[in-house]
Structures are given as C-alpha cells and as structure tokens.
Amino acid sequence: MTATLAATNVRRLARTEMSEAEWQTRVELAACYRLADRFGFSDIVWNHITARIPGPERHFLINPFGLRYDEITASSLVKVDLEGNILAGGETNVTGFIIHSAIHARREDVTCVFHSHCDAGLQVSCLAEGLLPLVQDGLMLYDDTAYHAYEGLATDESERERLAEHLGQKKCLILRNHGLLTVGETVGEAFMLMRYLDRACRTQMAVLATGRPYIAVPPAMRRHGAAQYQHFPPGKYEWPALVRLLDQQDPGYKT
C-alpha cells in the first residue's frame, strides 16, 4: 500500500475484529471503489460509496476521508451507525454521512449507495429537462430516476429527509447542480446503474453538442425497453466479470 494509508485518519482493521458477513461486505465494497476509480468515478478524495452490513443494527461502511479510491482496501473502510457514530476504523466526513445515511435509514431494500461527481452527470444535473430517453441502455433508468434540488454542501442533517423522500422507491437520483446517485440491492447493482446512468448522460451531452435534431425514444417504446431489461438486472452478469478482472490485475483490495 502507499504511504498515505499510514495517515492518522486511517486505521486498518483485522479480519478477526468482525463477523464473516462484515468482512465479505468490506471486500465487495473495496472492489467497488477500485472499479469506480478505473471507470472514472473517483474525485481525488471526495465522494462516497457505502454498503450496509447485514444485521438488524443497520450499520454501514464508508471510505476513510483522505484516501483515493485506488488506495481503499477492505480493512481500511470505516463502520458507522445511522446517528453518525464511528464504530470502527478511522475518520470520514459529514457530507458522506448526510447523503448516505438518508438512504440507508429509509430504504431497507438498499445495500449499496453510490454517489458520483462524474463530468457528464454534473452537466445533465444542470439541464432543466434532466435525463433524456436517447439510448437503449438508458431506458432501464428513465422511469427509475428522481431529482433532488440543490441545497448547498450536504452538511445539514435536515436535508436527509428530503433526499430520501425525493428518491422514494426509485434507484437513481439526479442531484440538481451536484451529481448522480444510484442505489442497489447489491453492490454490483449500484455500480452498474451508475455505469449506465453515466453513459446515458455522456451520450446525451455528446448528442446535444452536435446542435443537430435528435430522436428521442417515444413513451410506449420506453416502457417496452424498460420491461425487456427486467431480464438482465444490472450487476447480475457484469459484476462477477468485473471482479474477476480486478482479482487478476489488482487483488490488493482484499487486504
């Protein structure tokens, strides 16, 4: 590992300090951080991806503040509760807790929450029309995307209720003038939803940049396309393939 892991805000935890379920969640979330970095979703030390640890306590894991995504390992993740208390590990920052605890507290079906400031997501978050139905792999997202108005840096605990309310039961949230958020029943689902949402945003901005007339998918076909994608749940097939790639090229995330 790089020298920054020795920073005072990072503490590596031994596998013997936790249950097997927690360790496996840590490994999967660490894999998500490494893959997020590879796919262009990292922002130096900012943004967060969280995963709920199985159990009634509803504790969740978040990145230690100060590490890049490519430095994160299973043992360096921080365990927190829904009140913001750090239960194990180093330090995190308040904006991550506000955004992610809002969803983990409200949605029992959600294991993973993924927040990103990817370029195209930032751009679409500023457009009045939001996400447009332009490409087929964006159709799975179109009726599953909500919006949350900008309220400044996420440091106010009162924003948690509004974030959760605006997301509702959907799996994608465009944070106006801020970025993107996806949730999943698995880490792999949240990752792939972010991947597809980002690609839909990138395609949209590239199409709009041409200045040429574009063809949007008509409403009936949007519903048809979304129904077809029910046979290919995001993450079911892609995530194992991505983890195999990581195991071959960057296995240090498991430490």
C-alpha positions in Angstrom: 0.0 0.0 0.0 1.0 3.6 -0.5 2.4 5.7 2.4 -0.9 7.7 2.7 -2.5 4.7 4.3 -0.4 5.5 7.4 -2.2 8.8 7.8 -3.7 9.4 11.2 -7.3 9.2 10.0 -6.9 5.7 8.6 -6.9 2.5 10.8 -6.7 -0.9 9.3 -8.9 -3.5 11.0 -8.0 -7.1 11.4 -10.4 -9.7 10.0 -10.7 -11.2 13.4 -12.3 -8.0 14.7 -15.5 -8.6 12.7 -18.0 -11.2 11.6 -17.6 -13.0 8.3 -20.6 -11.2 6.8 -19.0 -7.8 7.6 -15.7 -8.9 6.1 -17.3 -10.1 2.9 -19.2 -6.8 2.6 -15.9 -4.9 3.1 -14.3 -6.9 0.3 -17.1 -6.3 -2.1 -17.2 -2.5 -1.3 -13.5 -2.2 -1.6 -13.7 -3.9 -5.0 -16.4 -1.3 -6.0 -14.1 1.6 -5.0 -11.2 0.2 -7.1 -13.5 -0.4 -10.1 -15.1 3.0 -9.7 -11.6 4.5 -10.0 -11.0 2.5 -13.2 -14.2 3.7 -14.7 -13.6 7.4 -14.0 -15.9 7.9 -11.0 -13.3 8.9 -8.4 -12.8 12.6 -7.4 -9.4 12.6 -5.6 -10.6 12.0 -2.0 -14.2 13.2 -2.4 -17.5 11.4 -2.9 -18.5 8.1 -1.3 -19.8 4.7 -1.9 -21.4 2.9 1.1 -22.6 -0.6 1.8 -24.9 -1.8 4.6 -23.5 -4.6 6.8 -26.0 -7.5 7.2 -27.8 -7.4 10.5 -30.5 -5.6 12.5 -28.2 -2.8 13.5 -28.1 -1.3 10.0 -24.5 -0.2 10.3 -22.8 0.7 7.1 -19.3 1.1 5.7 -17.9 4.2 4.1 -14.5 5.3 2.9 -12.0 6.9 5.2 -11.5 10.6 4.5 -8.2 11.3 2.7 -7.7 8.0 0.7 -8.1 7.9 -3.0 -10.4 5.2 -4.4 -7.5 3.2 -5.7 -6.0 3.1 -2.2 -9.0 1.7 -0.4 -8.9 -1.8 1.0 -11.4 -4.0 2.9 -9.6 -3.4 6.2 -9.4 0.4 5.8 -13.2 1.1 5.5 -15.0 2.9 8.3 -18.0 1.4 10.1 -20.7 3.9 11.2 -24.2 3.8 12.5 -27.2 5.8 11.4 -26.5 8.5 14.0 -23.1 9.2 12.6 -21.1 7.5 15.3 -17.8 5.9 14.1 -17.8 2.3 15.4 -14.6 1.0 13.8 -11.9 2.5 11.6 -10.7 6.0 11.0 -12.5 9.2 10.1 -15.0 10.0 7.4 -16.6 13.4 6.5 -20.0 14.8 7.2 -21.2 15.2 3.6 -20.9 11.5 3.0 -22.8 10.6 6.2 -25.6 13.0 5.4 -26.3 11.8 1.9 -25.8 8.1 2.5 -27.4 7.7 5.9 -30.5 9.4 4.4 -30.9 6.4 2.1 -29.8 3.6 4.4 -32.2 4.8 7.1 -35.2 4.9 4.8 -34.7 2.0 2.4 -34.4 -1.5 3.9 -34.1 -2.9 0.4 -30.9 -1.0 -0.3 -27.5 -2.5 0.4 -25.3 0.0 -1.6 -25.4 3.7 -2.2 -23.1 5.2 -4.9 -22.6 8.9 -5.3 -20.6 10.4 -8.1 -19.5 13.8 -9.5 -18.7 12.4 -12.9 -18.5 15.1 -15.6 -21.5 14.1 -17.7 -23.6 13.7 -14.6 -22.7 17.2 -13.4 -23.7 18.5 -16.8 -27.0 16.8 -17.0 -27.8 17.8 -13.4 -27.8 21.4 -14.7 -30.2 20.9 -17.5 -33.8 21.8 -16.9 -35.0 18.7 -18.9 -32.8 16.3 -16.9 -32.1 12.9 -18.4 -33.4 12.4 -21.9 -34.5 9.0 -23.3 -32.0 8.7 -26.1 -30.2 5.3 -26.0 -31.4 1.8 -25.2 -29.4 1.1 -22.2 -30.7 4.3 -20.6 -34.2 3.1 -20.9 -33.9 0.9 -17.8 -33.2 4.2 -15.9 -35.8 6.5 -17.4 -38.8 5.8 -15.2 -36.5 4.9 -12.3 -34.8 8.3 -12.0 -35.8 11.0 -9.5 -34.5 14.5 -8.9 -33.4 16.5 -5.8 -32.9 20.2 -5.8 -29.6 21.7 -4.8 -29.3 22.7 -1.1 -25.6 23.5 -0.9 -23.0 21.3 0.6 -24.6 18.3 2.3 -23.9 19.4 5.9 -27.4 19.9 7.2 -29.0 16.9 8.8 -32.4 18.2 7.9 -31.7 17.5 4.2 -31.6 13.8 4.9 -35.4 13.6 5.0 -35.8 15.4 1.7 -33.2 13.3 0.0 -34.9 10.1 1.0 -38.3 11.5 0.1 -37.2 12.6 -3.4 -35.6 9.3 -4.2 -38.6 7.4 -2.9 -38.6 3.8 -4.2 -36.5 4.6 -7.3 -32.9 3.5 -7.8 -31.4 6.6 -9.5 -31.3 10.2 -8.2 -30.0 13.2 -10.1 -28.8 15.8 -7.6 -29.5 19.1 -9.3 -26.3 21.1 -9.9 -24.4 18.5 -8.0 -24.1 15.0 -9.5 -25.6 11.5 -9.6 -26.6 8.9 -7.0 -27.6 5.2 -7.5 -28.8 2.6 -5.1 -28.8 -1.2 -5.3 -29.9 -4.3 -3.5 -26.3 -5.4 -4.2 -23.0 -3.6 -4.6 -22.9 -4.8 -8.2 -26.3 -3.4 -9.0 -25.5 0.1 -7.6 -22.2 0.1 -9.6 -23.7 -0.9 -12.9 -26.6 1.5 -12.5 -24.1 4.3 -12.1 -22.2 3.0 -15.1 -25.3 3.0 -17.3 -26.5 6.3 -15.9 -23.1 7.9 -16.6 -23.1 6.5 -20.1 -26.6 7.8 -20.8 -25.5 11.3 -19.6 -22.4 11.2 -21.7 -24.3 10.2 -24.8 -26.9 12.9 -24.1 -24.3 15.7 -23.8 -22.5 14.5 -26.9 -25.7 14.5 -28.9 -26.7 17.9 -27.7 -23.3 19.3 -28.5 -23.8 18.5 -32.2 -26.6 21.0 -32.4 -28.5 18.7 -34.7 -32.0 17.4 -34.3 -32.2 14.3 -32.2 -34.6 11.4 -32.0 -35.9 10.6 -28.5 -37.4 7.2 -27.8 -41.2 7.5 -27.8 -43.0 6.8 -24.5 -44.5 3.4 -25.5 -41.1 2.1 -26.6 -39.5 3.4 -23.4 -41.8 1.2 -21.4 -41.2 -1.7 -23.7 -37.4 -1.3 -23.4 -37.5 -1.0 -19.7 -39.6 -4.2 -19.5 -37.1 -6.0 -21.6 -34.2 -5.0 -19.3 -36.0 -6.8 -16.4 -34.5 -10.0 -17.9 -31.0 -8.5 -17.4 -30.8 -7.0 -13.9 -27.9 -4.6 -13.6 -25.0 -6.2 -12.0 -26.2 -9.8 -12.2 -23.9 -10.7 -15.1 -21.5 -7.7 -15.3 -20.3 -7.6 -11.7 -18.8 -11.1 -11.4 -16.9 -10.4 -14.7 -15.6 -7.1 -13.3 -14.5 -8.7 -10.0 -12.6 -11.4 -12.0 -10.8 -8.7 -13.8 -9.9 -7.0 -10.5 -8.7 -10.3 -9.0 -6.4 -10.7 -11.9 -5.0 -7.2 -12.1 -5.5 -5.5 -8.7 -6.1 -8.1 -5.9 -4.8 -5.8 -3.1 -8.3 -4.5 -2.4 -9.0 -7.7 -0.4 -6.4 -6.9 2.3 
